[in-house]
Every structure is written in C-alpha cells, then in structure tokens.
Amino acid sequence: MEEGLDAVEEGKKKWIILIGDFYHQFDKDLNIAKEKMKNVKKEGLQINSTKCEQCGKKMVLKFGRYGAFLACCDYPECKNTRDISNKTGVRCPTPDCKGEIVERTSKKGAIFYGCSKFPQCKFISQQPPVKEICPHCQNPFLFRDKDGFKCPRCGEKTKGYRIEELKLEKIPYKIIKKINADRVAE
C-alpha cells in the first residue's frame, strides 16, 4: 500500500485504481472477519471461576451502557445478573442492611457511592467512605466532607480526628535557588 501511494504521488498510478484494489481485498477480509469473529458484546466473555447462584452454570462478562457486569451464560432461560462494582470494604450504615458500600456511576457519568443491596437499600452518598472510627458513636467509617469528615450514623462532624493527612516538608530556600539557577543555565 505504501509503495502504491508513492506511485500515486509520483504520478505513475491513478489513485482510483489503487483505492479500488485495496477496497476489494479489504471487503473480502471484513466479510471473513464478520463470519468468524465472536460478538463479544452480545455473547460475553467466559469467566471460569464464577458460577451463577440460580442455576449453577458459568457467568460471562458482558458490557452494557453503564459498564461491565456478569450475566448467566444460559440467558434467556436464566436471567441472573451481577454488578461488578468497585468495593470499598465498608459496610452500609443503614440499620439491618448487610450490604457493602460500592462505587457506582450515574447515567451522566458522575461517580457516587451506594449500597450493594440496591434496590432493597436506598443508601447513597456523593462522598467516598473513609475507614476511620467515629469518635462519637464508634461507627466504623466516616465520609469526607468539605470541612473534614462526617459520620453517617450520628451526623457529627470532625476535623480529621485520627486521620493522617500528608505532611509536606518545606524545601530550604538555598535548594530552590539552586534549582532555579540550573534551569536558567540550561
């Protein structure tokens, strides 16, 4: 193809003939690929270790408009699906809920945090959970707030109690001056 384009540039070959020859072979290859390639989006990818809770068959990785999810390979007979979420390792603060807080994406692409037992549990938060014990009610985690951290159980705000923030060291003026001098010299 590269040599053909060079010949067109030099005026030795007409571009219509070159493109026609290329497209004829490309069309054949495309039709072969359509016949032989699997439709991964429709059929899904096999995942060996995960089994369906309802029928015991293998689960496959499928892709929907909200991202990847697991579905039973025996669809449409078995309609079991499971969400693949980024788990935070934090239990849901709703009483009598055994769910876990997971990272989710809204229809508009915004990230939020909700209970893995949705729709039974409607807990959601815009802020990510922080694995720190609340000093007031001993709740096992807090949420980052604009001023510090807030407990979802008791509602008390705390200014970073027991939470280590980054400790930045000041760079001595002599070193900054030397770095700037080296940049100017370059």
C-alpha positions as CSV (number, residue, x, y, z in Angstrom):
1,M,0.0,0.0,0.0
2,E,2.8,2.4,0.9
3,E,4.5,1.8,-2.4
4,G,1.2,2.3,-4.3
5,L,0.7,5.7,-2.5
6,D,4.2,6.7,-3.5
7,A,3.4,5.8,-7.1
8,V,0.3,7.9,-7.0
9,E,2.4,10.8,-5.6
10,E,4.9,10.5,-8.4
11,G,2.0,10.3,-11.0
12,K,2.8,6.8,-12.1
13,K,-0.5,5.3,-10.9
14,K,-4.1,6.6,-10.6
15,W,-5.4,6.8,-7.1
16,I,-8.9,5.5,-8.0
17,I,-7.3,2.2,-9.2
18,L,-5.2,1.9,-6.1
19,I,-8.1,2.5,-3.7
20,G,-10.3,0.1,-5.8
21,D,-7.7,-2.7,-5.4
22,F,-7.3,-2.0,-1.7
23,Y,-11.0,-1.9,-1.0
24,H,-11.7,-5.1,-3.0
25,Q,-9.3,-7.1,-0.7
26,F,-10.4,-5.2,2.4
27,D,-14.1,-6.0,1.8
28,K,-13.2,-9.7,1.5
29,D,-11.2,-9.7,4.8
30,L,-14.0,-7.8,6.5
31,N,-16.7,-10.3,5.5
32,I,-14.5,-13.2,6.7
33,A,-14.0,-11.4,10.0
34,K,-17.7,-10.9,10.4
35,E,-18.4,-14.6,9.9
36,K,-15.6,-16.0,12.1
37,M,-15.3,-13.5,14.9
38,K,-17.4,-13.8,18.0
39,N,-19.6,-10.9,19.0
40,V,-18.1,-10.4,22.5
41,K,-20.5,-7.6,23.3
42,K,-23.5,-9.8,22.7
43,E,-22.2,-13.2,23.8
44,G,-19.9,-12.1,26.6
45,L,-16.5,-13.4,27.7
46,Q,-16.3,-16.6,29.7
47,I,-15.1,-16.3,33.3
48,N,-14.2,-19.7,34.7
49,S,-14.3,-19.2,38.4
50,T,-17.7,-17.5,38.8
51,K,-20.9,-19.6,38.8
52,C,-24.5,-18.5,38.6
53,E,-26.2,-18.5,42.0
54,Q,-29.6,-19.5,40.5
55,C,-28.7,-22.3,38.0
56,G,-25.0,-23.2,38.7
57,K,-23.8,-22.5,35.2
58,K,-20.9,-20.2,34.3
59,M,-21.2,-16.5,34.4
60,V,-19.9,-14.4,31.5
61,L,-18.6,-10.8,31.4
62,K,-21.0,-8.6,29.4
63,F,-20.9,-4.9,28.6
64,G,-23.9,-2.6,28.9
65,R,-24.4,1.2,28.8
66,Y,-23.5,1.5,32.5
67,G,-20.3,-0.6,32.2
68,A,-19.3,-4.2,32.7
69,F,-21.5,-6.8,34.5
70,L,-21.7,-10.5,35.0
71,A,-24.6,-12.5,33.4
72,C,-25.5,-16.1,33.3
73,C,-24.4,-17.9,30.1
74,D,-27.8,-19.6,30.0
75,Y,-29.7,-16.4,29.1
76,P,-32.7,-16.1,28.3
77,E,-33.6,-19.2,30.4
78,C,-31.7,-17.8,33.4
79,K,-31.8,-14.0,33.8
80,N,-29.4,-13.8,36.7
81,T,-27.0,-10.8,36.5
82,R,-24.5,-9.4,39.0
83,D,-23.0,-6.0,39.1
84,I,-19.2,-5.6,39.0
85,S,-18.5,-2.7,41.3
86,N,-15.5,-1.2,43.0
87,K,-15.9,-2.4,46.5
88,T,-14.8,-0.1,49.3
89,G,-14.7,-2.7,52.1
90,V,-17.1,-0.6,54.2
91,R,-20.5,-1.9,55.5
92,C,-23.6,0.0,54.7
93,P,-24.7,2.3,57.6
94,T,-28.4,1.6,57.1
95,P,-29.7,-0.4,60.1
96,D,-30.5,-4.1,59.4
97,C,-28.7,-3.9,56.0
98,K,-25.9,-6.4,55.4
99,G,-24.8,-4.6,52.2
100,E,-21.5,-3.0,51.4
101,I,-20.8,0.5,50.0
102,V,-19.7,0.3,46.4
103,E,-18.6,2.9,43.9
104,R,-21.1,3.4,41.1
105,T,-21.5,5.6,38.0
106,S,-24.7,7.6,37.3
107,K,-26.3,7.9,33.9
108,K,-24.5,11.2,33.4
109,G,-21.1,9.7,34.3
110,A,-20.8,11.1,37.8
111,I,-19.3,8.8,40.5
112,F,-21.3,8.2,43.6
113,Y,-21.3,5.6,46.4
114,G,-24.2,3.4,47.2
115,C,-25.3,0.1,48.9
116,S,-24.6,-3.1,47.1
117,K,-28.1,-4.3,48.1
118,F,-29.8,-1.7,45.9
119,P,-32.8,-1.5,45.3
120,Q,-33.7,-3.0,48.7
121,C,-31.4,-0.4,50.4
122,K,-31.5,3.1,49.0
123,F,-28.4,4.5,50.8
124,I,-26.2,6.8,48.6
125,S,-23.5,9.3,49.1
126,Q,-21.6,11.7,46.9
127,Q,-18.5,11.4,49.1
128,P,-16.2,8.3,49.4
129,P,-16.2,6.5,52.7
130,V,-13.1,6.7,54.9
131,K,-12.2,3.7,57.1
132,E,-11.9,5.6,60.4
133,I,-13.9,5.0,63.6
134,C,-16.2,7.9,64.6
135,P,-15.0,9.3,67.9
136,H,-18.7,10.0,69.0
137,C,-20.6,6.8,68.2
138,Q,-17.9,4.3,67.2
139,N,-19.3,3.9,63.7
140,P,-16.6,2.0,61.7
141,F,-16.3,4.7,58.9
142,L,-16.8,8.3,58.1
143,F,-17.4,10.3,54.9
144,R,-15.1,13.1,53.7
145,D,-16.8,16.4,54.0
146,K,-15.7,19.9,52.8
147,D,-14.6,20.8,56.3
148,G,-13.3,17.5,57.4
149,F,-15.3,14.3,58.0
150,K,-18.9,13.4,58.8
151,C,-20.4,10.4,60.4
152,P,-23.4,8.9,58.5
153,R,-24.8,7.4,61.7
154,C,-24.7,10.2,64.3
155,G,-24.2,13.1,61.9
156,E,-21.3,14.6,64.0
157,K,-18.6,16.4,62.1
158,T,-15.0,16.0,63.0
159,K,-11.9,17.9,61.8
160,G,-9.8,15.0,60.7
161,Y,-9.7,13.2,64.1
162,R,-7.1,10.3,63.9
163,I,-6.8,10.7,60.2
164,E,-3.3,11.2,58.9
165,E,-3.0,13.8,56.3
166,L,0.1,14.3,54.1
167,K,2.8,16.1,55.9
168,L,4.8,18.2,53.4
169,E,8.3,19.3,54.3
170,K,9.4,22.8,53.4
171,I,12.1,23.0,50.8
172,P,15.0,25.2,52.0
173,Y,15.4,28.4,50.1
174,K,19.0,27.6,49.1
175,I,17.9,24.4,47.3
176,I,15.1,26.3,45.4
177,K,17.5,29.0,44.4
178,K,20.0,26.3,43.1
179,I,17.2,24.5,41.1
180,N,16.1,27.8,39.5
181,A,19.7,28.7,38.7
182,D,20.2,25.3,37.0
183,R,17.1,25.9,34.9
184,V,18.3,29.3,33.7
185,A,21.7,27.8,32.8
186,E,20.1,25.2,30.6
